[in-house]
């Protein structure tokens, strides 16, 4: 996790990559599982944005991976959204601990 300051205040940020050639199906499964927790889910050709209260996750699909960037205003919201993302991912990928590692983002 990385913490940086923006116009909105301090932001907690992390990203993860899932190396799997089923990125479309994994992203769809995550959206289905998190639908009730999100304020909105917006999909474009290049990304899916899941908006929560004071947090959002951006999923970018490629042929062989799914990249997720998580940003939140406070640590409690960050940890909560990260936890439900991990639960959704673990229900479709096994074993999740070997395929999902959160790290500080490369670019902010």
CORDALIN-V535950 format. One record per run of one state. SS is the DSSP state (H for helix, E for strand, - for the rest). FROM is the first residue (numbers start at 0). TO is the last residue. If there is no record, write none. Layout:
ss={SS/SS}
from={FROM/FROM}
to={TO/TO}
This chain:
ss={-/E/-/E/-/H/-/E/-/E/-/E/-/E/-/H/-/H/-/E/-}
from={0/1/6/8/19/22/34/39/43/47/52/54/61/64/72/74/90/95/99/101/103}
to={0/5/7/18/21/33/38/42/46/51/53/60/63/71/73/89/94/98/100/102/107}
